Amino acid sequence: MKRLMLMFLLLASPAVWAANETVVIDVDAMTCPLCVTVVNKVLRQTDGVIKAKSSLKTRQAVVLVPEGFDTNKLLQAIDKTGYKGVINKVEKRS
């Protein structure tokens, strides 16, 4: 039983998890709360996206994805809404 608990704790350790990346996307055309809702929805529905949050104030979307994720998928998703996105930066998270 102790071995089973030890194995579980080891596998649940953050050091074992794969690293993620935070992608910041500039979406300058967002001008209202509905714009933010639309961009959030399409990003959250993109396969592989862990979390997405857009801001009208900064006119940016911050998206959490697995390391090595194809960021072009995010831009393509935003393009479907009629908005244009530009990758501002990609940061590795541990």
Summary of the structure (lengths in Angstrom):
residues: 94
radius of gyration: 16.6
end to end distance: 30.6
largest distance: 57.1
contacts: 253
relative contact order: 0.26
helix: 33%
strand: 29%
